[in-house]
Amino acid sequence: YLNEAYKNVEDSVRYFKIQLKNGLITHADPIVKPYFTEIAKKKPDRNPEEYIMAHNGWTVRTEDFGKADGFHYLRRLVIIWDDSVKLFYGAKKDDSPYLWEHMEKYLGYMASIFQGLRIDNCHSTPLN
């Protein structure tokens, strides 16, 4: 996986920094987009992993890149959208009841406001 990750980092730098002529590297615009983000200040009584979330994005491949067995993040295959995070709903409501209930309320509210809306499966994420 290391050779594949190296090649994908190189390709990302060539495209985002050279072809798009965005060569400036800063804390806000790093050499490659970060795959993870910290969502809140850590508290000593909480597990620090609860505050780290994976960014969403897409892959050229069609398989679900959120699954652990594909190592898509390790291989740098995911083209990141750094303004969103990937939510894990699971295959059924019991897998993540809070998230399913929250999104059901949210979608109901949006449907009451707008005549139509688009539910995007965010590429490479299967709808169960």
Accessible surface in RSA format (square Angstrom, percent):
REM  Atomic radii and reference values for relative SASA: ProtOr
REM  Chains: A
REM  Algorithm: Lee & Richards
REM  Probe-radius: 1.40
REM  Slices: 20
REM RES _ NUM      All-atoms   Total-Side   Main-Chain    Non-polar    All polar
REM                ABS   REL    ABS   REL    ABS   REL    ABS   REL    ABS   REL
RES TYR A   1   133.81  62.5  90.34  51.4  43.47 113.1  62.79  47.2  71.02  87.5
RES LEU A   2   148.72  82.8 141.92 101.5   6.79  17.1 144.77 101.7   3.95  10.6
RES ASN A   3   130.46  90.0 123.98 119.8   6.48  15.6  33.84  81.4  96.62  93.4
RES GLU A   4    52.76  30.3  45.06  34.1   7.70  18.3  32.53  62.9  20.23  16.5
RES ALA A   5    13.41  12.3  13.41  20.7   0.00   0.0  13.41  18.9   0.00   0.0
RES TYR A   6   153.73  71.8 148.89  84.7   4.84  12.6 109.83  82.5  43.90  54.1
RES LYS A   7   111.79  54.5 111.73  68.6   0.06   0.2  83.47  75.1  28.32  30.2
RES ASN A   8    32.30  22.3  27.22  26.3   5.08  12.2   4.48  10.8  27.82  26.9
RES VAL A   9    49.04  32.3  48.47  43.9   0.57   1.4  49.04  42.6   0.00   0.0
RES GLU A  10    58.08  33.3  52.10  39.4   5.98  14.2  22.38  43.3  35.70  29.1
RES ASP A  11    56.16  39.3  51.57  51.3   4.59  10.9  27.12  63.8  29.04  29.0
RES SER A  12    28.95  24.5  22.79  30.4   6.15  14.2  20.14  42.9   8.81  12.3
RES VAL A  13    31.43  20.7  31.43  28.5   0.00   0.0  31.43  27.3   0.00   0.0
RES ARG A  14   124.35  52.2 124.30  63.4   0.04   0.1  36.57  50.0  87.78  53.2
RES TYR A  15   102.89  48.0 102.70  58.4   0.20   0.5  66.04  49.6  36.86  45.4
RES PHE A  16    62.43  31.2  61.83  38.3   0.60   1.6  61.83  37.5   0.60   1.7
RES LYS A  17    13.31   6.5  10.00   6.1   3.31   7.9  10.00   9.0   3.32   3.5
RES ILE A  18   109.58  62.4  99.72  74.3   9.86  23.8 103.30  74.4   6.28  17.0
RES GLN A  19   125.92  70.4  98.11  71.7  27.80  66.2  37.31  79.4  88.61  67.2
RES LEU A  20    96.55  53.8  72.90  52.2  23.65  59.4  76.60  53.8  19.95  53.7
RES LYS A  21   182.72  89.1 149.75  91.9  32.97  78.5  99.82  89.9  82.90  88.3
RES ASN A  22    62.27  42.9  58.30  56.3   3.96   9.5  17.30  41.6  44.96  43.5
RES GLY A  23    50.48  62.3   0.00   N/A  50.48  62.3  28.89  79.3  21.59  48.4
RES LEU A  24   133.57  74.4 123.67  88.5   9.90  24.9 128.82  90.5   4.76  12.8
RES ILE A  25    93.90  53.4  69.25  51.6  24.65  59.4  69.25  49.9  24.65  66.9
RES THR A  26    56.82  40.4  44.02  44.6  12.79  30.5  51.02  68.5   5.79   8.8
RES HIS A  27   186.93 102.2 158.65 110.3  28.28  72.3 114.92 118.4  72.01  83.8
RES ALA A  28    98.84  90.9  62.23  96.0  36.61  83.3  70.74  99.6  28.10  74.4
RES ASP A  29    45.80  32.1  44.90  44.7   0.89   2.1  21.88  51.5  23.92  23.9
RES PRO A  30    45.03  32.8  40.95  37.3   4.08  14.8  41.64  34.4   3.40  21.1
RES ILE A  31    82.86  47.2  80.02  59.6   2.84   6.8  80.02  57.6   2.84   7.7
RES VAL A  32    31.68  20.8  25.95  23.5   5.73  13.8  28.90  25.1   2.77   7.5
RES LYS A  33    67.74  33.0  66.25  40.6   1.49   3.5  33.16  29.9  34.57  36.8
RES PRO A  34    61.93  45.1  52.73  48.1   9.20  33.4  61.93  51.1   0.00   0.0
RES TYR A  35    13.93   6.5   9.94   5.7   3.99  10.4   8.39   6.3   5.53   6.8
RES PHE A  36   107.87  54.0  94.22  58.4  13.64  35.5  94.41  57.2  13.45  38.5
RES THR A  37    43.70  31.1  37.18  37.7   6.52  15.5  15.66  21.0  28.04  42.4
RES GLU A  38    93.41  53.6  66.50  50.3  26.91  64.1  21.73  42.0  71.68  58.5
RES ILE A  39    92.91  52.9  58.33  43.5  34.58  83.3  64.78  46.6  28.13  76.3
RES ALA A  40    47.58  43.8  33.37  51.5  14.21  32.3  46.60  65.6   0.98   2.6
RES LYS A  41   181.24  88.4 170.53 104.6  10.70  25.5 119.08 107.2  62.16  66.2
RES LYS A  42   113.84  55.5  87.66  53.8  26.18  62.3  40.86  36.8  72.98  77.7
RES LYS A  43   115.22  56.2 110.77  68.0   4.45  10.6  61.09  55.0  54.13  57.7
RES PRO A  44   145.34 105.9 102.92  93.8  42.41 154.2 117.21  96.8  28.12 174.8
RES ASP A  45   123.07  86.2  83.98  83.6  39.08  92.4  51.42 121.0  71.65  71.5
RES ARG A  46   113.33  47.6 100.63  51.3  12.70  30.2  26.83  36.7  86.50  52.4
RES ASN A  47    75.46  52.0  64.44  62.3  11.02  26.5  24.07  57.9  51.39  49.7
RES PRO A  48    71.59  52.2  71.03  64.8   0.56   2.0  71.59  59.1   0.00   0.0
RES GLU A  49   134.45  77.2 122.02  92.3  12.42  29.6  44.64  86.3  89.81  73.3
RES GLU A  50    86.07  49.4  60.61  45.9  25.46  60.6  40.49  78.3  45.58  37.2
RES TYR A  51    15.94   7.4  15.94   9.1   0.00   0.0  15.24  11.5   0.70   0.9
RES ILE A  52    75.66  43.1  59.23  44.1  16.44  39.6  59.23  42.6  16.44  44.6
RES MET A  53    50.96  26.4  46.02  30.5   4.94  11.8  45.36  38.6   5.60   7.4
RES ALA A  54    25.52  23.5  19.48  30.1   6.04  13.7  19.48  27.4   6.04  16.0
RES HIS A  55    11.03   6.0  11.03   7.7   0.00   0.0   8.03   8.3   3.00   3.5
RES ASN A  56     9.61   6.6   9.61   9.3   0.00   0.0   0.00   0.0   9.61   9.3
RES GLY A  57     0.00   0.0   0.00   N/A   0.00   0.0   0.00   0.0   0.00   0.0
RES TRP A  58    88.90  35.7  88.90  43.0   0.00   0.0  76.77  40.9  12.13  19.7
RES THR A  59     8.48   6.0   1.06   1.1   7.41  17.7   1.04   1.4   7.44  11.2
RES VAL A  60   125.24  82.4 101.16  91.6  24.08  58.0 103.86  90.2  21.38  58.0
RES ARG A  61   102.15  42.9  92.64  47.2   9.51  22.7  32.21  44.0  69.95  42.4
RES THR A  62   131.44  93.5 107.42 108.9  24.02  57.3  79.49 106.8  51.95  78.5
RES GLU A  63    77.61  44.6  68.49  51.8   9.12  21.7  52.02 100.6  25.59  20.9
RES ASP A  64    30.09  21.1  21.31  21.2   8.78  20.8   4.83  11.4  25.27  25.2
RES PHE A  65     2.15   1.1   0.00   0.0   2.15   5.6   0.00   0.0   2.15   6.1
RES GLY A  66    42.73  52.7   0.00   N/A  42.73  52.7  12.10  33.2  30.63  68.6
RES LYS A  67   124.43  60.7 114.04  70.0  10.39  24.7  63.28  57.0  61.15  65.1
RES ALA A  68    91.25  83.9  69.12 106.7  22.14  50.4  80.10 112.8  11.15  29.5
RES ASP A  69   115.61  81.0  91.47  91.0  24.14  57.1  46.76 110.1  68.84  68.7
RES GLY A  70    14.64  18.1   0.00   N/A  14.64  18.1  14.60  40.1   0.04   0.1
RES PHE A  71    94.17  47.1  86.09  53.3   8.08  21.0  94.13  57.1   0.03   0.1
RES HIS A  72     4.79   2.6   3.06   2.1   1.73   4.4   3.02   3.1   1.77   2.1
RES TYR A  73    36.57  17.1  32.68  18.6   3.89  10.1  32.95  24.8   3.62   4.5
RES LEU A  74   108.19  60.3  94.07  67.3  14.12  35.5 102.30  71.8   5.89  15.8
RES ARG A  75    25.83  10.8  25.83  13.2   0.00   0.0   0.46   0.6  25.38  15.4
RES ARG A  76    58.37  24.5  48.39  24.7   9.98  23.8  16.89  23.1  41.48  25.1
RES LEU A  77    26.68  14.9  17.33  12.4   9.35  23.5  19.90  14.0   6.78  18.2
RES VAL A  78     6.21   4.1   0.00   0.0   6.21  15.0   0.00   0.0   6.21  16.8
RES ILE A  79    58.83  33.5  55.14  41.1   3.69   8.9  58.83  42.4   0.00   0.0
RES ILE A  80    13.60   7.7   1.76   1.3  11.84  28.5   1.76   1.3  11.84  32.1
RES TRP A  81    78.03  31.3  73.38  35.5   4.66  10.9  61.83  33.0  16.21  26.3
RES ASP A  82    70.49  49.4  53.28  53.0  17.21  40.7   7.49  17.6  62.99  62.8
RES ASP A  83   129.45  90.7  91.53  91.1  37.91  89.7  46.68 109.9  82.77  82.5
RES SER A  84    44.16  37.3  34.55  46.1   9.61  22.1  41.38  88.1   2.78   3.9
RES VAL A  85    44.41  29.2  32.56  29.5  11.84  28.5  32.56  28.3  11.84  32.1
RES LYS A  86    34.65  16.9  21.13  13.0  13.51  32.2  20.63  18.6  14.02  14.9
RES LEU A  87    70.06  39.0  55.56  39.8  14.50  36.4  56.91  40.0  13.15  35.4
RES PHE A  88   161.33  80.7 147.35  91.3  13.98  36.4 150.25  91.1  11.07  31.7
RES TYR A  89    74.14  34.6  71.35  40.6   2.79   7.3  60.24  45.3  13.91  17.1
RES GLY A  90     7.91   9.7   0.00   N/A   7.91   9.7   2.54   7.0   5.37  12.0
RES ALA A  91    68.63  63.1  51.02  78.7  17.61  40.1  51.02  71.8  17.61  46.7
RES LYS A  92   118.73  57.9 115.54  70.9   3.19   7.6  86.38  77.8  32.35  34.5
RES LYS A  93    82.89  40.4  79.27  48.6   3.61   8.6  46.77  42.1  36.12  38.5
RES ASP A  94   117.28  82.2  97.28  96.8  20.00  47.3  22.22  52.3  95.06  94.8
RES ASP A  95    63.18  44.3  31.26  31.1  31.92  75.5  12.57  29.6  50.62  50.5
RES SER A  96    24.99  21.1  20.21  27.0   4.78  11.0   8.91  19.0  16.08  22.5
RES PRO A  97    69.05  50.3  69.05  62.9   0.00   0.0  69.05  57.0   0.00   0.0
RES TYR A  98   165.65  77.3 159.96  91.0   5.68  14.8 129.25  97.1  36.40  44.9
RES LEU A  99    24.30  13.5  24.05  17.2   0.25   0.6  24.05  16.9   0.25   0.7
RES TRP A 100    60.18  24.1  58.66  28.4   1.51   3.6  59.66  31.8   0.51   0.8
RES GLU A 101    80.32  46.1  79.32  60.0   1.01   2.4  17.53  33.9  62.79  51.3
RES HIS A 102    87.24  47.7  83.84  58.3   3.40   8.7  50.12  51.7  37.12  43.2
RES MET A 103    46.25  24.0  46.25  30.6   0.00   0.0  37.87  32.2   8.38  11.1
RES GLU A 104    93.00  53.4  80.32  60.8  12.69  30.2  44.58  86.2  48.43  39.5
RES LYS A 105   155.42  75.8 142.11  87.2  13.31  31.7  97.14  87.4  58.28  62.1
RES TYR A 106   103.51  48.3  96.84  55.1   6.67  17.4  64.80  48.7  38.71  47.7
RES LEU A 107    58.43  32.5  56.96  40.7   1.47   3.7  57.31  40.2   1.13   3.0
RES GLY A 108    42.84  52.8   0.00   N/A  42.84  52.8  35.14  96.4   7.70  17.2
RES TYR A 109   134.08  62.6 127.02  72.3   7.06  18.4  92.41  69.4  41.67  51.4
RES MET A 110    39.29  20.3  39.29  26.0   0.00   0.0  26.95  22.9  12.35  16.4
RES ALA A 111    59.99  55.2  41.94  64.7  18.05  41.1  43.12  60.7  16.86  44.7
RES SER A 112    90.79  76.7  47.64  63.6  43.15  99.4  50.04 106.6  40.75  57.1
RES ILE A 113    88.98  50.6  56.05  41.8  32.93  79.4  61.19  44.1  27.79  75.4
RES PHE A 114   111.96  56.0 101.23  62.7  10.73  27.9 104.96  63.6   7.00  20.0
RES GLN A 115   199.82 111.7 154.02 112.6  45.80 109.0  64.38 137.0 135.44 102.7
RES GLY A 116    55.74  68.7   0.00   N/A  55.74  68.7  36.66 100.6  19.08  42.7
RES LEU A 117    78.78  43.9  36.46  26.1  42.32 106.4  47.55  33.4  31.23  84.0
RES ARG A 118   187.60  78.8 157.32  80.2  30.28  72.1  70.73  96.7 116.86  70.8
RES ILE A 119   112.10  63.8  85.10  63.4  26.99  65.1  88.04  63.4  24.06  65.3
RES ASP A 120    62.48  43.8  40.94  40.8  21.54  50.9  20.85  49.1  41.63  41.5
RES ASN A 121    60.87  42.0  53.25  51.5   7.62  18.4   8.53  20.5  52.34  50.6
RES CYS A 122    38.49  29.1  38.49  42.9   0.00   0.0   3.52   8.9  34.97  37.7
RES HIS A 123    90.35  49.4  85.48  59.4   4.87  12.5  50.07  51.6  40.28  46.9
RES SER A 124    18.57  15.7   2.64   3.5  15.93  36.7   6.38  13.6  12.19  17.1
RES THR A 125    34.46  24.5  33.00  33.5   1.46   3.5  33.39  44.9   1.07   1.6
RES PRO A 126    66.55  48.5  47.62  43.4  18.93  68.8  57.87  47.8   8.68  54.0
RES LEU A 127   131.17  73.1 100.87  72.2  30.30  76.2 102.20  71.8  28.97  78.0
RES ASN A 128   120.05  82.8  50.62  48.9  69.42 167.2  42.09 101.3  77.96  75.4
END  Absolute sums over single chains surface
CHAIN  1 A     9930.5       8182.2       1748.3       6174.4       3756.1
END  Absolute sums over all chains
TOTAL          9930.5       8182.2       1748.3       6174.4       3756.1
